[in-house]
Amino acid sequence: MEPEIGIVGGAVTPPSSVAIFKKRVMLVCPWMKNVHPVTAFCVAQLADKRRTSMMLNYGDAFVAHSRNTCADLFLKSDLEFMLTVDDDMLLPFGNSKFFNAYMEYDVPEPFCSFNVLDRLMSHNKTLIGALYFGRNKTNNWPMYGEGKAEIEYARNAPHNTIKPTRWVATGCLLIHRTVFEDIEKKYPHLGRGPDGMGGHWFSTSEHNLLDHVHRTHKFLAEGPMTGEKSLKAYEMLEGALRDSKRQSTLGCGEDVQFSIRASESGHQPYVDFGAVCGHIGYHTYGPRG
């Protein structure tokens, strides 16, 4: 009999048995205590024990910490992908009547009948997210890096295309495990501790600047100090400041932080214009506002 996943302190811990991990995808729900019923229903329809496991981390008021915890626990499994779903999303799962009823306008076929997990998996990308929009009337921008500049194209979605982007939002995001592993290799100071926990995949920090500082410190600590070595260290710090100004993510959301780290670690983020989702607030916000 397949073991159940247990909830411990608000986070779901993987079972000791490996039977549950003969699957490919973990549905990850980094939710607060109040999740929209429509979102819960959509996720329930995506869940398929033949290929998916599921993780719930609820009640953590710090969203970056919640996402980090989910990633740590996901990496303790042997699953390939995690699909992270926020607590205010309307997802297509194969029922066009349900989807369009709550989307508040008619998304055309075949897009309204997609299963968003199947759709995102079909592209064979390591980091790809669905298209959705900001959850208010005055800032209803597409939630990906170039969304403001491409507002007209995004508003006319769905389109049967994907495109590379600087960042893609985490509301419905498919991530291969190698994204986390390669971020950890490139930025060891963001990585997990000996117990496999404590990764800072989504945390706010000047990861590039810290990486430069660590490398400069190591360079200075090895061997005798010379004038030539001092000049080299100065040039390294100058380069660190230049990179920090150009690539700083301070003041950005955790989705931007994560996507940039993934890109710098060899994983290009993509947005799927055919996987259109709703963002639930006072209304369901989508391409038509």
DRENDO-1510 file (C-alpha; in Angstrom, 1 decimal, always signed):
<recs>
REC; n; res; u; v; w
REC; 1; MET; +0.0; +0.0; +0.0 .
REC; 2; GLU; +1.4; +3.4; -1.0 .
REC; 3; PRO; +2.4; +5.4; +2.1 .
REC; 4; GLU; +0.7; +8.7; +2.8 .
REC; 5; ILE; +2.7; +12.0; +3.0 .
REC; 6; GLY; +2.7; +13.4; +6.5 .
REC; 7; ILE; +2.4; +17.0; +7.6 .
REC; 8; VAL; +4.9; +18.1; +10.2 .
REC; 9; GLY; +4.9; +21.7; +11.5 .
REC; 10; GLY; +3.1; +23.0; +8.4 .
REC; 11; ALA; +5.6; +21.4; +6.0 .
REC; 12; VAL; +5.2; +18.1; +4.3 .
REC; 13; THR; +8.1; +15.7; +4.8 .
REC; 14; PRO; +8.8; +12.9; +2.3 .
REC; 15; PRO; +8.0; +9.4; +3.5 .
REC; 16; SER; +10.7; +6.9; +4.4 .
REC; 17; SER; +9.5; +4.5; +1.8 .
REC; 18; VAL; +10.7; +5.1; -1.8 .
REC; 19; ALA; +7.5; +3.6; -3.3 .
REC; 20; ILE; +5.9; +7.0; -3.7 .
REC; 21; PHE; +8.8; +8.3; -5.7 .
REC; 22; LYS; +8.3; +6.1; -8.7 .
REC; 23; LYS; +6.8; +9.2; -10.4 .
REC; 24; ARG; +8.1; +12.2; -12.2 .
REC; 25; VAL; +6.3; +15.3; -10.8 .
REC; 26; MET; +5.6; +16.7; -7.4 .
REC; 27; LEU; +2.7; +19.2; -7.1 .
REC; 28; VAL; +4.0; +21.8; -4.7 .
REC; 29; CYS; +1.6; +24.1; -2.8 .
REC; 30; PRO; +3.4; +26.8; -0.8 .
REC; 31; TRP; +0.1; +28.2; +0.5 .
REC; 32; MET; -1.1; +30.5; +3.3 .
REC; 33; LYS; -3.9; +29.2; +5.5 .
REC; 34; ASN; -6.6; +30.8; +3.2 .
REC; 35; VAL; -6.5; +29.2; -0.2 .
REC; 36; HIS; -9.1; +30.0; -2.8 .
REC; 37; PRO; -11.5; +27.0; -3.3 .
REC; 38; VAL; -11.2; +27.2; -7.0 .
REC; 39; THR; -7.4; +26.8; -6.7 .
REC; 40; ALA; -7.8; +23.8; -4.4 .
REC; 41; PHE; -10.2; +22.2; -6.9 .
REC; 42; CYS; -7.9; +22.8; -9.9 .
REC; 43; VAL; -4.9; +21.2; -8.1 .
REC; 44; ALA; -7.1; +18.3; -7.0 .
REC; 45; GLN; -7.9; +17.7; -10.7 .
REC; 46; LEU; -4.2; +17.8; -11.7 .
REC; 47; ALA; -3.2; +15.3; -9.0 .
REC; 48; ASP; -2.7; +11.8; -10.5 .
REC; 49; LYS; -1.1; +9.2; -8.3 .
REC; 50; ARG; +0.2; +7.4; -11.4 .
REC; 51; ARG; +2.7; +10.2; -12.0 .
REC; 52; THR; +2.5; +12.9; -9.3 .
REC; 53; SER; +3.3; +13.2; -5.6 .
REC; 54; MET; +2.1; +16.2; -3.6 .
REC; 55; MET; +3.6; +18.6; -1.1 .
REC; 56; LEU; +1.8; +21.2; +1.1 .
REC; 57; ASN; +3.6; +23.8; +3.1 .
REC; 58; TYR; +1.1; +26.1; +4.7 .
REC; 59; GLY; +0.9; +29.0; +7.2 .
REC; 60; ASP; +4.4; +30.5; +6.5 .
REC; 61; ALA; +3.9; +34.3; +6.2 .
REC; 62; PHE; +7.3; +34.6; +4.5 .
REC; 63; VAL; +6.7; +33.4; +1.0 .
REC; 64; ALA; +10.4; +33.1; +0.0 .
REC; 65; HIS; +11.0; +30.9; +3.1 .
REC; 66; SER; +8.0; +28.8; +2.2 .
REC; 67; ARG; +9.3; +28.3; -1.4 .
REC; 68; ASN; +12.8; +27.5; -0.1 .
REC; 69; THR; +11.4; +24.8; +2.3 .
REC; 70; CYS; +9.4; +23.2; -0.5 .
REC; 71; ALA; +12.5; +23.1; -2.8 .
REC; 72; ASP; +14.6; +21.5; +0.0 .
REC; 73; LEU; +12.0; +18.8; +0.6 .
REC; 74; PHE; +11.5; +18.2; -3.1 .
REC; 75; LEU; +15.3; +17.6; -3.5 .
REC; 76; LYS; +15.1; +15.0; -0.8 .
REC; 77; SER; +12.9; +13.0; -3.2 .
REC; 78; ASP; +14.0; +11.4; -6.5 .
REC; 79; LEU; +11.4; +13.1; -8.5 .
REC; 80; GLU; +12.4; +15.1; -11.7 .
REC; 81; PHE; +10.0; +18.0; -11.7 .
REC; 82; MET; +8.1; +20.2; -9.3 .
REC; 83; LEU; +5.1; +22.2; -10.4 .
REC; 84; THR; +4.6; +25.0; -7.9 .
REC; 85; VAL; +1.1; +26.5; -7.7 .
REC; 86; ASP; +0.2; +29.6; -5.7 .
REC; 87; ASP; -3.0; +29.7; -3.6 .
REC; 88; ASP; -4.8; +32.2; -5.9 .
REC; 89; MET; -4.6; +30.5; -9.3 .
REC; 90; LEU; -7.2; +29.3; -11.8 .
REC; 91; LEU; -5.5; +26.5; -13.8 .
REC; 92; PRO; -6.7; +24.7; -16.9 .
REC; 93; PHE; -7.0; +21.0; -16.2 .
REC; 94; GLY; -9.0; +19.6; -19.1 .
REC; 95; ASN; -12.5; +20.9; -18.3 .
REC; 96; SER; -13.2; +23.9; -20.6 .
REC; 97; LYS; -16.6; +24.7; -19.2 .
REC; 98; PHE; -15.3; +24.9; -15.6 .
REC; 99; PHE; -12.2; +26.9; -16.7 .
REC; 100; ASN; -14.1; +29.5; -18.8 .
REC; 101; ALA; -16.9; +29.9; -16.2 .
REC; 102; TYR; -14.3; +31.1; -13.6 .
REC; 103; MET; -12.1; +32.8; -16.1 .
REC; 104; GLU; -15.0; +35.2; -16.8 .
REC; 105; TYR; -14.4; +35.1; -20.6 .
REC; 106; ASP; -14.2; +32.4; -23.2 .
REC; 107; VAL; -10.7; +31.2; -23.8 .
REC; 108; PRO; -10.8; +29.5; -27.2 .
REC; 109; GLU; -10.2; +25.8; -27.9 .
REC; 110; PRO; -7.9; +23.9; -27.6 .
REC; 111; PHE; -6.3; +26.2; -24.9 .
REC; 112; CYS; -9.2; +26.1; -22.5 .
REC; 113; SER; -9.1; +22.3; -22.5 .
REC; 114; PHE; -5.4; +21.9; -21.8 .
REC; 115; ASN; -4.1; +20.1; -18.8 .
REC; 116; VAL; -1.5; +22.7; -17.7 .
REC; 117; LEU; +0.9; +20.1; -16.4 .
REC; 118; ASP; +0.8; +18.2; -19.6 .
REC; 119; ARG; +1.2; +21.4; -21.6 .
REC; 120; LEU; +4.3; +22.6; -19.6 .
REC; 121; MET; +5.9; +19.1; -19.6 .
REC; 122; SER; +5.5; +18.9; -23.4 .
REC; 123; HIS; +8.1; +21.6; -24.0 .
REC; 124; ASN; +11.0; +19.6; -22.4 .
REC; 125; LYS; +12.4; +22.7; -20.7 .
REC; 126; THR; +13.9; +22.8; -17.3 .
REC; 127; LEU; +12.2; +26.1; -16.2 .
REC; 128; ILE; +8.9; +27.2; -17.8 .
REC; 129; GLY; +5.9; +29.0; -16.4 .
REC; 130; ALA; +2.3; +29.6; -17.5 .
REC; 131; LEU; +1.1; +33.1; -18.6 .
REC; 132; TYR; -0.9; +35.0; -16.1 .
REC; 133; PHE; -1.4; +38.6; -15.1 .
REC; 134; GLY; -1.2; +40.9; -12.1 .
REC; 135; ARG; -4.1; +40.7; -9.6 .
REC; 136; ASN; -5.4; +44.3; -9.6 .
REC; 137; LYS; -6.9; +46.8; -12.0 .
REC; 138; THR; -4.1; +49.3; -12.1 .
REC; 139; ASN; -1.2; +46.9; -12.4 .
REC; 140; ASN; -2.6; +44.1; -14.5 .
REC; 141; TRP; +0.7; +43.4; -16.2 .
REC; 142; PRO; +1.8; +40.0; -17.7 .
REC; 143; MET; +3.8; +38.2; -15.0 .
REC; 144; TYR; +7.1; +37.7; -16.9 .
REC; 145; GLY; +10.1; +39.7; -17.5 .
REC; 146; GLU; +9.2; +41.6; -20.7 .
REC; 147; GLY; +5.4; +41.7; -20.0 .
REC; 148; LYS; +5.1; +45.5; -19.9 .
REC; 149; ALA; +6.9; +45.9; -23.2 .
REC; 150; GLU; +4.8; +43.1; -24.8 .
REC; 151; ILE; +1.5; +44.0; -23.3 .
REC; 152; GLU; -0.5; +44.0; -26.6 .
REC; 153; TYR; +0.8; +40.6; -27.6 .
REC; 154; ALA; +0.2; +39.1; -24.2 .
REC; 155; ARG; -3.3; +40.6; -24.0 .
REC; 156; ASN; -4.2; +38.8; -27.2 .
REC; 157; ALA; -3.2; +35.4; -25.8 .
REC; 158; PRO; -3.5; +32.5; -26.0 .
REC; 159; HIS; -0.8; +31.8; -28.6 .
REC; 160; ASN; +0.6; +28.4; -29.3 .
REC; 161; THR; +4.2; +29.5; -28.6 .
REC; 162; ILE; +6.7; +29.8; -25.8 .
REC; 163; LYS; +9.5; +32.4; -25.5 .
REC; 164; PRO; +12.6; +32.9; -23.4 .
REC; 165; THR; +12.3; +35.6; -20.8 .
REC; 166; ARG; +14.4; +37.2; -18.1 .
REC; 167; TRP; +12.1; +35.9; -15.4 .
REC; 168; VAL; +8.8; +34.1; -15.1 .
REC; 169; ALA; +6.4; +34.2; -12.1 .
REC; 170; THR; +6.0; +31.3; -9.7 .
REC; 171; GLY; +2.2; +31.1; -9.7 .
REC; 172; CYS; +2.3; +28.1; -12.0 .
REC; 173; LEU; +5.9; +27.2; -12.6 .
REC; 174; LEU; +7.5; +23.9; -13.7 .
REC; 175; ILE; +11.0; +23.4; -12.4 .
REC; 176; HIS; +13.4; +20.5; -13.1 .
REC; 177; ARG; +15.5; +19.4; -10.1 .
REC; 178; THR; +18.7; +20.3; -12.0 .
REC; 179; VAL; +17.8; +24.0; -11.8 .
REC; 180; PHE; +18.2; +23.9; -8.0 .
REC; 181; GLU; +21.3; +21.6; -8.1 .
REC; 182; ASP; +23.1; +23.9; -10.6 .
REC; 183; ILE; +22.2; +27.1; -8.7 .
REC; 184; GLU; +23.8; +25.4; -5.7 .
REC; 185; LYS; +26.9; +24.5; -7.6 .
REC; 186; LYS; +27.4; +28.0; -9.0 .
REC; 187; TYR; +26.5; +29.8; -5.7 .
REC; 188; PRO; +27.5; +27.4; -2.8 .
REC; 189; HIS; +26.7; +30.1; -0.2 .
REC; 190; LEU; +23.0; +29.7; -1.3 .
REC; 191; GLY; +23.1; +26.0; -1.0 .
REC; 192; ARG; +21.7; +23.5; +1.6 .
REC; 193; GLY; +23.3; +22.6; +4.9 .
REC; 194; PRO; +24.6; +19.1; +5.8 .
REC; 195; ASP; +21.0; +18.0; +6.6 .
REC; 196; GLY; +19.8; +18.9; +3.1 .
REC; 197; MET; +17.8; +21.9; +4.3 .
REC; 198; GLY; +18.4; +25.6; +4.4 .
REC; 199; GLY; +18.7; +26.4; +0.7 .
REC; 200; HIS; +18.2; +30.0; -0.4 .
REC; 201; TRP; +16.9; +29.5; -3.9 .
REC; 202; PHE; +14.3; +32.2; -3.6 .
REC; 203; SER; +15.8; +34.4; -0.8 .
REC; 204; THR; +16.7; +38.0; -1.3 .
REC; 205; SER; +20.4; +38.6; -1.4 .
REC; 206; GLU; +23.1; +40.1; -3.6 .
REC; 207; HIS; +24.2; +36.6; -4.7 .
REC; 208; ASN; +26.6; +37.8; -7.4 .
REC; 209; LEU; +28.3; +40.3; -5.1 .
REC; 210; LEU; +28.7; +37.7; -2.3 .
REC; 211; ASP; +30.1; +35.2; -4.8 .
REC; 212; HIS; +32.7; +37.8; -5.9 .
REC; 213; VAL; +33.5; +38.6; -2.3 .
REC; 214; HIS; +34.0; +34.9; -1.5 .
REC; 215; ARG; +36.3; +34.4; -4.5 .
REC; 216; THR; +38.3; +37.5; -3.7 .
REC; 217; HIS; +38.7; +36.4; -0.1 .
REC; 218; LYS; +39.9; +33.0; -1.1 .
REC; 219; PHE; +42.4; +34.6; -3.6 .
REC; 220; LEU; +43.8; +36.8; -0.9 .
REC; 221; ALA; +44.0; +34.1; +1.7 .
REC; 222; GLU; +46.2; +31.9; -0.4 .
REC; 223; GLY; +50.0; +32.5; -0.5 .
REC; 224; PRO; +52.0; +35.7; +0.3 .
REC; 225; MET; +50.7; +39.2; -0.3 .
REC; 226; THR; +52.4; +41.1; -3.1 .
REC; 227; GLY; +51.7; +44.3; -4.9 .
REC; 228; GLU; +50.6; +42.5; -8.0 .
REC; 229; LYS; +48.2; +40.4; -5.9 .
REC; 230; SER; +46.8; +43.5; -4.2 .
REC; 231; LEU; +46.2; +45.0; -7.6 .
REC; 232; LYS; +44.5; +41.9; -8.9 .
REC; 233; ALA; +42.2; +41.8; -5.7 .
REC; 234; TYR; +41.3; +45.4; -6.4 .
REC; 235; GLU; +40.3; +44.6; -10.0 .
REC; 236; MET; +38.3; +41.7; -8.7 .
REC; 237; LEU; +36.3; +43.9; -6.3 .
REC; 238; GLU; +35.8; +46.5; -9.1 .
REC; 239; GLY; +34.4; +43.8; -11.3 .
REC; 240; ALA; +32.1; +42.7; -8.4 .
REC; 241; LEU; +30.7; +46.2; -8.0 .
REC; 242; ARG; +30.1; +46.5; -11.7 .
REC; 243; ASP; +28.3; +43.1; -11.8 .
REC; 244; SER; +26.3; +44.0; -8.7 .
REC; 245; LYS; +25.0; +47.2; -10.2 .
REC; 246; ARG; +24.1; +45.5; -13.5 .
REC; 247; GLN; +22.6; +42.3; -12.1 .
REC; 248; SER; +21.3; +43.4; -8.7 .
REC; 249; THR; +18.0; +41.8; -7.7 .
REC; 250; LEU; +17.4; +43.8; -4.5 .
REC; 251; GLY; +13.9; +45.1; -4.4 .
REC; 252; CYS; +12.7; +42.4; -6.8 .
REC; 253; GLY; +10.3; +39.6; -6.1 .
REC; 254; GLU; +11.5; +36.1; -5.2 .
REC; 255; ASP; +10.4; +34.9; -8.6 .
REC; 256; VAL; +12.7; +37.4; -10.3 .
REC; 257; GLN; +15.6; +36.4; -7.9 .
REC; 258; PHE; +15.1; +32.7; -8.6 .
REC; 259; SER; +14.8; +33.1; -12.4 .
REC; 260; ILE; +17.9; +35.2; -12.7 .
REC; 261; ARG; +19.9; +32.7; -10.6 .
REC; 262; ALA; +18.6; +29.9; -12.7 .
REC; 263; SER; +19.6; +31.7; -15.9 .
REC; 264; GLU; +23.1; +32.4; -14.6 .
REC; 265; SER; +23.4; +28.7; -13.7 .
REC; 266; GLY; +22.6; +27.6; -17.3 .
REC; 267; HIS; +18.8; +27.3; -17.2 .
REC; 268; GLN; +16.9; +29.7; -19.5 .
REC; 269; PRO; +13.4; +30.6; -18.1 .
REC; 270; TYR; +10.5; +30.4; -20.5 .
REC; 271; VAL; +6.9; +31.6; -20.5 .
REC; 272; ASP; +4.2; +29.6; -22.3 .
REC; 273; PHE; +1.6; +31.8; -24.1 .
REC; 274; GLY; -0.6; +28.8; -24.6 .
REC; 275; ALA; -0.9; +27.9; -20.9 .
REC; 276; VAL; -3.1; +30.8; -19.9 .
REC; 277; CYS; -4.1; +30.9; -16.2 .
REC; 278; GLY; -6.3; +33.1; -14.1 .
REC; 279; HIS; -5.2; +35.1; -11.1 .
REC; 280; ILE; -7.9; +35.2; -8.6 .
REC; 281; GLY; -8.7; +38.4; -6.6 .
REC; 282; TYR; -11.9; +40.4; -6.5 .
REC; 283; HIS; -12.3; +39.1; -10.0 .
REC; 284; THR; -10.3; +36.5; -12.1 .
REC; 285; TYR; -7.6; +38.6; -13.8 .
REC; 286; GLY; -6.4; +37.4; -17.1 .
REC; 287; PRO; -5.5; +38.6; -20.7 .
REC; 288; ARG; -8.7; +40.6; -21.0 .
REC; 289; GLY; -8.2; +42.4; -17.7 .
</recs>
